[in-house]
Amino acid sequence: MFERVDAGLLPLCEYVANSWLGTHMKASRWAFAITEMVHLIALAILGGGMLTTALCASGAIWKGRPLYAVTRDLAPWIATGLGMLVASGALLFADGPLRYYANGAFRIKLALLIAAVLVGLAAMRAAATASRARSNHPILTVLVLCDALLWLGVGIAGRVIGII
Amino acid sequence: MTAVRRTILPDPPARRTEQRQVGGAVASILDICRWLADSGLATRLRESDNLFSALEAAHVIGIVGVAGTIAIADLRVLGLLLKTVPVAEVLTPLAKVAWGGFALMAATGVPLFCAEAAALYANGAFWAKLALIAAAGLNQWLFHHHLAREMARPPGSLSVAAPARWSAAASLTLWMAIIISGRAIAYV
């Protein structure tokens, strides 16, 4: 199955590389630079939200406050960061899709990103259930902490892309 | 997906240096930068791709820690996030986390600077970043000055006065500018 997905990705990468967006991102030095700046700001937005939620889940801050309320309150902020991160990341990818296709760290980053989004969605669902019941469930704590670790992995894999 | 684009710029001409008195001998900022760049630690960092990259990654994590948590505190002060939580309850623990992020940012930023000190001397974006960090620090001091009055209000207060809100808006803008100027270092 993975081989079939992999074989389908190469033509897609070639298409993006030869598209107007791909050639523009490659030719314009400042388009890449500005997109990188937006990507970092998005990382700070998402990272700050995730770090705060994870610290609350671990009991390091806001011990008396229910985790479901904090998760629910910070969700729009984290979603904003995620939206900016994915949009700017797609533009950065357009700068060199074939280079990223061959980069192992990029593949790991994508896999971790998908896992982080899925775990984040599961955490949101658990928070909604806990909010209705007006009581925290240990599964929410586990999901929030796993999500924070996955996002840390996404960030580290992102830095490794430029090294290997 | 931030690709490593490390640019080693040529040393700037000596005539552009600002002279200052250091320990009785006339030394310029550029001389100090060159001395730092020639030090053993700086040379080792430049020659080791992995060490430099690890420091860069830790530097980014530090920036995310400080800017990300300060942004949440600022948005709370502006009444845009965590509206039902008292201001002091949000700010006190997040300030500790932000200081931790700042410590990581500074601890990794100093060796990163040493590695390319001579080149960074001529980099406008680097000086802009330092000036913006100083401005953010001053703003933070003013913020706490205003907030001290807020703390005297009844406990659990959900709103803050206008000066603290202006300070929070300035803080958000400054930290965004710090991230932008930091990234611009590789491009100017």
Interface residues (C-beta under 8 A of the other chain):
Chain A: R29 W30 A33 E36 M37 H39 L40 I41 L43 A44 I45 L46 G47 G48 G49 L51 T52 L55 A60 I61 W62 R65 A69 V70 D73 L74 W77 G89 L92 F93 Y100 F106 K109 L152 G155 I156 G158 R159 V160 I161 G162 I163
Chain B: M1 T2 A3 V4 R5 D49 N50 S53 E56 A57 V60 I61 I63 V64 G65 A67 G68 T69 I70 A71 I72 L75 L81 L82 K83 T84 V85 E89 P93 L94 V97 W175 M176 I179 I180 G182 R183 A184 A186 Y187
